[in-house]
Amino acid sequence: MEFQLSNRGNEESAFEYKENDEVLAEIIWTKLGDIMVVEHTFVSEKLRGQGVAKQLLDRTADYAREKGFKIEAVCSYVVAAFEKSNAYDDIKA
């Protein structure tokens, strides 16, 4: 599954997956300096149970590493993922 980077203005961006112009999965953040404040993760019922939220988070984490950013978890999914795994320790704000 390939996620597209979407710049939504006002420092808000997202990785999203669409089919027929319908957003079926997305992770949204606001960039504040070198911090990505991850505020929301959404996965359509059509894709639930397939690990898509983790794929979105992993893509976002890779992007943060590529750009030298840190991630502040606000979204409940990302907060839980950060607590459960040390795989993201290098990018936690």
C-alpha positions as CSV (number, residue, x, y, z in Angstrom):
1,M,0.0,0.0,0.0
2,E,1.4,3.4,-1.0
3,F,0.7,6.5,0.9
4,Q,0.8,9.9,-0.7
5,L,2.0,13.0,1.1
6,S,-0.6,15.7,1.2
7,N,0.2,19.3,2.2
8,R,-3.0,20.8,3.5
9,G,-1.9,24.3,4.3
10,N,-1.3,26.1,7.6
11,E,1.6,23.7,8.4
12,E,-0.8,20.7,8.3
13,S,0.2,17.6,6.3
14,A,-0.9,14.0,6.0
15,F,0.0,10.7,4.5
16,E,-3.1,9.3,2.9
17,Y,-4.4,6.4,1.0
18,K,-7.2,7.0,-1.5
19,E,-9.3,4.8,-3.8
20,N,-11.5,6.6,-6.4
21,D,-10.9,10.0,-4.7
22,E,-12.1,8.6,-1.3
23,V,-9.7,8.8,1.6
24,L,-9.6,5.3,3.1
25,A,-6.7,5.9,5.5
26,E,-4.7,8.9,6.8
27,I,-2.4,10.2,9.5
28,I,-2.5,14.0,10.0
29,W,0.1,16.2,11.7
30,T,0.9,19.9,12.2
31,K,4.5,20.9,11.9
32,L,5.8,23.2,14.6
33,G,9.4,24.0,13.9
34,D,11.1,20.6,13.8
35,I,8.3,18.8,15.6
36,M,5.5,16.9,13.9
37,V,2.4,17.0,16.2
38,V,0.5,13.9,15.1
39,E,-3.1,14.6,15.8
40,H,-5.2,12.1,14.0
41,T,-5.1,8.6,12.5
42,F,-8.0,7.3,10.5
43,V,-8.6,3.9,8.8
44,S,-11.8,3.1,7.0
45,E,-13.8,0.1,8.0
46,K,-12.9,-1.3,4.6
47,L,-9.3,-1.6,5.6
48,R,-9.4,-2.2,9.4
49,G,-7.7,-5.3,10.8
50,Q,-5.0,-5.2,8.1
51,G,-2.3,-3.2,10.0
52,V,-2.9,-0.1,8.0
53,A,-2.6,2.3,11.0
54,K,0.8,0.9,11.9
55,Q,1.9,1.2,8.2
56,L,0.8,4.9,8.3
57,L,2.7,5.5,11.6
58,D,5.8,3.7,10.2
59,R,5.7,5.8,7.0
60,T,5.4,8.9,9.1
61,A,8.2,7.8,11.4
62,D,10.4,7.2,8.3
63,Y,9.5,10.7,7.0
64,A,10.4,12.3,10.4
65,R,13.8,10.5,10.3
66,E,14.5,11.5,6.7
67,K,13.8,15.2,7.5
68,G,15.4,15.3,11.0
69,F,12.1,15.9,12.8
70,K,10.7,14.6,16.1
71,I,7.1,13.4,16.6
72,E,4.8,14.6,19.4
73,A,2.1,12.0,19.8
74,V,-1.4,13.5,20.4
75,C,-3.5,10.9,18.5
76,S,-4.5,8.1,20.9
77,Y,-3.3,5.4,18.4
78,V,0.2,7.0,18.2
79,V,0.4,7.6,22.0
80,A,-0.4,3.8,22.5
81,A,2.1,2.7,19.8
82,F,4.9,4.9,21.4
83,E,4.2,3.4,24.8
84,K,4.2,-0.2,23.5
85,S,7.3,-0.1,21.3
86,N,10.8,1.4,21.6
87,A,11.1,1.4,17.8
88,Y,10.1,5.1,17.8
89,D,12.3,6.3,20.8
90,D,14.7,8.1,18.4
91,I,12.0,10.4,17.1
92,K,9.9,11.0,20.2
93,A,9.6,14.7,21.0
